[in-house]
């Protein structure tokens, strides 16, 4: 259910920026979502349609770009993309893995009129 709170934040950011530039409407909102962020894009889309009604963002197109997870091995230095978080290095089998990306979730860009 955290998607509703995230969607409200997306709308709040969009409305604040639209007001700052005296925009008549928000055309597009680009969002970056890491593969490990635990967010369901379909719910974000659905909630946005509901909560943006009656605002300058009502007809805005949401574009959600998924960012793959990436890990780095602290033993051998290898960096790899991963579909899910892994606990051992795919290159050397070492167990010292650091997550480089994949948990982020943010508004990347807005297009307004």
C-alpha positions in Angstrom: 0.0 0.0 0.0 3.0 2.3 0.1 2.4 3.0 -3.6 -0.4 5.4 -2.6 2.0 7.5 -0.4 4.6 7.4 -3.2 2.0 8.4 -5.8 0.9 11.3 -3.6 4.5 12.5 -3.4 4.8 12.3 -7.1 1.7 14.4 -7.5 2.9 16.9 -4.8 6.2 17.3 -6.5 4.5 17.8 -9.9 2.0 20.4 -8.6 4.7 22.3 -6.8 6.9 22.5 -9.9 4.0 23.3 -12.2 3.0 26.2 -9.9 6.6 27.5 -9.7 6.6 27.9 -13.5 2.9 28.9 -13.8 2.2 25.9 -16.0 -1.2 25.3 -17.4 -0.8 21.6 -17.2 1.6 18.8 -16.6 2.1 16.8 -19.8 4.5 14.1 -18.7 6.2 12.9 -15.5 9.3 10.7 -15.9 10.0 8.5 -12.9 13.1 6.3 -12.2 12.3 3.1 -10.3 15.0 0.6 -9.2 14.3 -3.1 -9.7 14.6 -3.6 -5.9 12.6 -0.6 -4.9 9.6 -2.8 -4.1 7.2 -0.6 -6.2 4.4 -1.9 -8.4 4.3 0.5 -11.4 0.7 -0.6 -12.3 -0.5 0.6 -8.9 1.4 3.9 -9.2 -0.4 4.4 -12.6 -3.8 3.6 -11.2 -3.5 5.7 -8.1 -2.1 8.6 -10.1 -5.1 8.6 -12.3 -7.4 8.8 -9.3 -5.6 11.3 -7.1 -4.7 13.7 -9.9 -8.3 14.3 -10.9 -9.1 18.0 -11.0 -5.5 19.1 -10.9 -3.2 20.5 -13.6 -1.6 17.0 -13.7 -4.9 15.2 -14.4 -4.0 14.2 -18.0 -0.3 13.8 -17.4 1.4 10.7 -18.8 3.5 8.8 -16.3 6.6 7.1 -17.8 8.2 4.8 -15.3 11.7 3.7 -16.3 13.0 0.6 -14.4 16.6 0.7 -13.3 18.2 -2.7 -13.1 20.0 -3.6 -9.9 23.7 -3.7 -9.9 26.2 -5.1 -7.4 29.9 -4.8 -6.8 32.2 -7.4 -5.3 34.4 -6.1 -2.6 36.7 -9.1 -3.1 37.5 -9.0 -6.8 36.0 -5.7 -7.9 33.6 -7.2 -10.4 30.4 -5.2 -11.1 27.3 -6.9 -12.5 23.7 -6.2 -13.1 21.4 -8.5 -11.1 17.6 -9.2 -11.5 17.4 -9.6 -7.7 19.8 -9.0 -4.9 22.5 -11.7 -4.9 24.6 -12.6 -1.9 27.7 -14.0 -3.6 29.7 -12.6 -6.5 28.9 -14.2 -9.9 32.5 -13.7 -10.9 34.5 -15.1 -8.0 32.0 -16.5 -5.6 33.1 -14.1 -2.8 30.5 -13.1 -0.2 31.3 -9.3 0.1 28.7 -7.7 -2.2 27.7 -4.1 -2.2 24.5 -2.8 -3.9 25.4 -0.1 -6.4 21.9 0.7 -7.7 18.4 -0.7 -7.8 16.7 0.7 -4.8 16.1 4.3 -6.1 12.7 5.8 -6.8 12.4 9.4 -7.8 10.8 11.9 -10.2 13.5 12.4 -12.9 11.8 14.9 -15.2 8.6 16.9 -15.8 7.2 18.3 -19.0 4.7 21.1 -18.6 2.9 23.6 -20.8 
